[in-house]
Amino acid sequence: MSLINDKVYTQEDEALLSTLLLSVGIMPSKAGFRYLKTSVLIYKKFNGNMSAICTYVAKNNNVSKDSVERDMRTAIENACRRGWFKRFNEIIGVNFLEDGEKLKTKEFIAIVVEYLDDPRSKKSLLKY
C-alpha cells in the first residue's frame, strides 16, 4: 500500500493503473511505462508540477530528468500514432481526443489521475 497524493493507493489501484496504460497502448517493456506509472501516483503530491515530478522520477531511476521527460512523451506519442488512444475515449467515457490529436504528457497524466481517483473507474475498465 502506498500513501501518495494524500490518498492510500492499494495494489489493486496500481494494477488498475497498469491495466489502463496497457489498454491505451503504453508498452510495459519501455521505460516510459514505468515513469508514467510513477508520475501518476505522485502527481498530486507535487501539485502537478511536471519539473518536480520528472526530477523525482529521474532520481529514483538513476537517469536524467530529460530522459524521463523524453521517455514518457515517446510512450504517449507511440501509442497515439498506433491508434491506441481511440480506446482512451471509450475507457474514460468522454470524447476527449480526436483522431490525430496529440496529447501532452501532463494532460495525459492529469486525466489518468482523475480517472484513477474516480470510484467508478474500476467498473468501467473491467469492460476492456
N, C-alpha and C positions, 0 to 999 in steps of 0.2 A: 504494500500500500504506500502511496506517495502523497505527501501534503504539498501540493503545488497550486498556485493561484488561489490560495485560501479555500481550496476545495480538496477533499480527500479523493484522489483518483485511485481506483481499485485496479487490480489486474484485469478485471472484466472491462473497465474503461479503456485501459491500454490496449487490450485485444480488439475492442471496438474501433479504436483509432487505427490500428494496423489493418483491420479489415476495410475500413473506409479508404485508406491510402492505396491498398491493393485494388479495391473496386474502381478507383479512378485512374488506374494505370501507373501508379508510382511503383517502380520496381524495387523490391527489398534488397536486391544484390548491389544496389548503388548507394553510395554514401549519403546522397540527398534524402533517401528514405529515412535513415536513422536521424539525420539532422532535422528534418521536418517533424518527425515524431517528437523529438525532444523539444523543439521550438513551440509546438502546440501546447505541450504540457507546462511550459514555463511562461507562456505569452502574457498572462495577466500578472504574474509575479513581477515582470519587467514593464508593466503598463503598455505593452505593445511596442516598446522601443526596440526596433529591429537591430540597431547597432549594439545595444547591450545584450540582446538575445544571441546574436551571432558571436559576440565576444565570449559569452558564457559557453556556448556550444563548442567553439573553437578550443578554448582552454581545456574542456573536458575530453576532447578528442585529439589533443596534441597536433592540431592543424592550424592554419592561418584563418583569420576572420574572412578574408577574401575567398578562401577555399570553401568555407561553409556557405557563404552567400551564393557563389557560383554553382555549387553542387545542388543546392535547393532550387535555384532558378532553373537549372538544366533539367532536373527531375520533373518540374512542373511543365516546362516547355515541351519536353519529350512526350509527356502524357497528353498534352493539348494537341500536339502535332499528329499523334497517332489516333486522335479522335475519342480517346477515353473520357474526356471531360464532359462529353454529352451526357454520360451517366451521372455526372455530378449534379446536374439539374434535377434529374429524376430522384436521386437519393435524398438531396436536401429539401425537395418538394417545392422549389422555387425556380422559375426560369431566369436564372441569374446570368448565365453565359450564353452568348450567341455564337454560331459557327464562326470559327476563325478569330474569335476574340481572345486576346492574351490576358492572362490573369497574373498580377504582380504577386510576389511571394508573400508580402504582408497581407494582401487581400485574401489569398488562399488560406493562410494560417488563421486569420481572424474569423473567417466563415467556419472553418473546421472547429475552432474553439467554441463558437456559439452552438454549432450543431452538437458537439460532444456534451455541452452543458445542458442541452435540452433533453428532458427525460423521455420524450417520445422518440428520440433518435435510435435507441436500441431496437425498438419495434420496426421502424422503417428500414433499417439496414438489413434486418433479417430476411427481407424480401429478395435481396440481391445475392 
